[in-house]
Amino acid sequence: MTYGHKEVGPQRYREDIGRYYEDFTVGDVYEHRPGRTITEVDNSWFTLLTMNTHPLHFDAEYAAKSEFGKPLVNSAFTLSVVAGMSVSDTSQKTIANLGWKEIKLTAPVFAGDTIYAESEVLEMRESKSRPTAGIVTVETRGVKADGTLFMSFVRSFLIPKTGHAVDDAANY
C-alpha cells in the first residue's frame, strides 16, 4: 500500500503512506510522481546554501564558456530531489537508511528541465538483528521528461514489517 487512510476514531481518518517490508517484491518498479521542473532559483539557493563555490552552477558568463554553454544544476541538488521523489513509494516507513552506493551522473541537468524518478526493488532480506524488520535495496533512476537517464543510485534501508512502524502506534 502506498497511499491510504486508517480510521483513528469515529468518522476520523489519518493518511497512511508508505510500504511495509512485505509490500515489496524483487523486480517491481515504482514510477514516482509528480515530477519536478528545476528552476534557476532552486539551483542558486541550493548551491549557495551548501557553500559550493564552483561558478559552473551560478555564474552564467563562466558557464557560457564551458562545454555546456549554460549553468549546470548542482548534482547534489538533483540527487536530493530524486531521492525525495522516491520516499513515499519506497522508504516512507523506514527505520533507517543503511547506505548509498553506485551514484552515477550520466547526463547534465539544466534549469527548465523536468525530472522524474523510478525505483526498482533489487534485493530483500529479513533483518538478522531485528525480527520485526527487513532490509530492502532499490536502484533509483532519475529521468528527464525527454527520456534521458541523468542519474542512478543504489540505496538500502531498514523497513518495518506490517504492524511495526512508528505510525502504527495507537497514540501517533
Summary of the structure (lengths in Angstrom):
residues: 172
radius of gyration: 18.8
end to end distance: 19.0
largest distance: 64.0
contacts: 483
relative contact order: 0.21
helix: 23%
strand: 40%
